[in-house]
């Protein structure tokens, strides 16, 4: 409906033509991507890239790629308004730092699980070697042994192929 009314000249100009205060032509390159109901969408693009450059970019692209290009430009322009120096790169860098931090925390948690399971297995084997009685030793820190199910005895608990530098994390190497 929008397109048919646009051809008859009934609709208001697109957001781009409205901002630029010009008459919106029937073949306006901006009209399909910047409807009059979304003026904010074009405002940041115009501020960051300039209307002339956006028009040139859109005209050089095949029509099936224009919508993706507009959404990318909108995203980049909004990022540039928030962070004029780094734009999208700043957002990507921040997310990468969060991923690195979470991966480190995950590796620490996995190492702690391995450490606790090794202590549990040592405690289990020491209780079995003493005729079933529990003997306190520095290796089990006074914790009572827990019995492992028969199905988990003798299985590998954790894939130890993962290399983890614990010296830099303040954890002892066991």
C-alpha positions in Angstrom: 0.0 0.0 0.0 2.9 2.4 0.8 4.4 1.9 -2.6 1.2 2.4 -4.6 0.3 5.6 -2.6 3.9 6.8 -3.1 3.6 6.5 -6.9 0.4 8.6 -6.8 2.2 11.2 -4.7 -0.3 11.0 -1.8 2.2 10.0 1.0 4.5 12.3 2.9 8.1 12.3 1.9 10.5 9.6 3.3 12.4 10.3 6.4 15.5 11.2 4.4 13.8 13.7 2.2 12.0 15.1 5.1 15.2 15.7 7.0 16.9 17.1 3.9 13.9 19.3 3.3 13.5 18.3 -0.3 10.7 16.9 -2.5 10.7 13.1 -2.4 10.8 11.8 -5.9 8.9 8.7 -7.1 12.2 6.9 -7.6 13.8 8.1 -4.4 16.7 5.7 -3.4 16.0 6.4 0.3 12.2 5.8 0.4 12.2 2.0 0.6 14.6 2.0 3.5 13.8 5.1 5.5 10.0 5.4 5.9 8.5 8.6 7.2 7.5 6.9 10.4 11.1 6.3 11.4 12.9 9.6 11.1 15.6 8.7 13.7 16.8 5.9 11.5 18.1 8.3 8.9 19.2 11.1 11.2 22.3 9.3 12.6 23.2 8.0 9.2 23.1 11.5 7.8 25.2 12.8 10.7 27.9 10.1 10.4 28.0 9.4 6.7 26.3 12.2 4.9 23.3 11.9 2.6 25.3 12.1 -0.6 27.6 9.3 0.4 24.7 7.1 1.5 22.9 7.7 -1.7 26.0 6.8 -3.7 26.5 3.6 -1.7 23.0 2.5 -2.2 23.0 3.2 -5.9 26.2 1.2 -6.4 24.7 -1.9 -4.8 22.3 -4.3 -6.3 18.8 -3.9 -5.0 18.8 -7.3 -3.1 21.8 -6.1 -1.0 20.6 -2.6 -0.2 18.4 -3.5 2.8 21.4 -5.3 4.5 23.6 -2.3 3.7 21.1 0.1 5.3 20.8 -2.0 8.5 24.6 -2.1 8.7 24.9 1.6 8.2 22.2 2.2 10.8 24.1 0.0 13.3 27.5 1.6 12.6 26.0 5.2 12.7 24.4 4.5 16.1 27.6 3.0 17.4 29.5 6.1 16.1 27.1 8.4 17.9 27.6 6.6 21.1 31.4 6.2 20.7 32.7 8.7 18.1 36.3 7.3 18.2 35.8 3.5 18.0 32.2 2.9 16.9 31.5 -0.7 16.3 35.1 -1.7 16.9 34.8 -0.5 20.5 31.7 -2.6 21.1 33.3 -5.7 19.5 36.4 -5.1 21.6 34.4 -4.8 24.8 32.5 -8.0 24.0 35.7 -9.9 23.2 37.2 -8.8 26.6 34.0 -10.2 28.3 34.4 -13.5 26.4 38.1 -13.7 27.5 37.2 -13.0 31.1 34.4 -15.6 31.1 36.6 -18.2 29.5 39.2 -17.7 32.2 36.6 -18.0 34.9 35.3 -21.2 33.3 38.8 -22.6 33.1 39.4 -21.8 36.8 36.1 -23.5 37.7 36.9 -26.6 35.6 40.4 -26.8 37.2 38.8 -26.5 40.7 36.4 -29.3 39.8 39.3 -31.5 38.7 41.2 -30.7 41.9 38.2 -31.6 44.1 37.6 -34.8 42.2 41.2 -35.9 42.5 41.0 -35.2 46.3 37.8 -37.1 46.4 39.3 -40.1 44.6 42.4 -40.0 46.9 40.2 -39.9 49.9 38.1 -42.8 48.6 41.2 -44.9 47.9 42.8 -44.1 51.2 39.6 -45.1 53.1 39.5 -48.4 51.2 43.2 -49.2 51.9 42.6 -48.8 55.7 40.0 -51.5 56.0 37.0 -49.2 55.4 37.9 -46.8 58.2 38.4 -43.1 57.6 41.9 -41.8 58.4 42.5 -38.1 58.5 45.4 -36.9 56.4 46.6 -33.6 54.9 45.4 -34.7 51.5 41.8 -34.9 52.5 41.7 -31.9 54.9 39.6 -33.7 57.4 36.6 -34.2 55.0 34.8 -37.5 55.2 35.2 -39.6 52.0 32.2 -39.9 49.7 31.5 -43.1 47.9 31.6 -42.9 44.2 29.1 -44.9 42.2 30.5 -48.1 40.6 29.9 -46.7 37.2 32.2 -43.7 37.6 35.2 -45.7 39.1 38.0 -46.0 36.7 36.6 -43.6 34.2 38.4 -40.4 33.1 37.0 -37.5 35.1 38.1 -34.7 32.9 39.9 -34.2 29.6 43.3 -33.0 30.7 44.4 -32.0 27.2 43.4 -28.4 28.0 46.5 -26.4 28.9 45.9 -23.9 31.6 48.5 -21.6 33.2 47.6 -21.5 36.8 50.7 -19.7 38.0 49.4 -16.4 36.7 46.0 -17.0 38.3 47.3 -17.5 41.8 46.3 -21.1 42.0 48.8 -23.8 43.1 49.7 -26.3 40.4 48.8 -29.8 41.5 
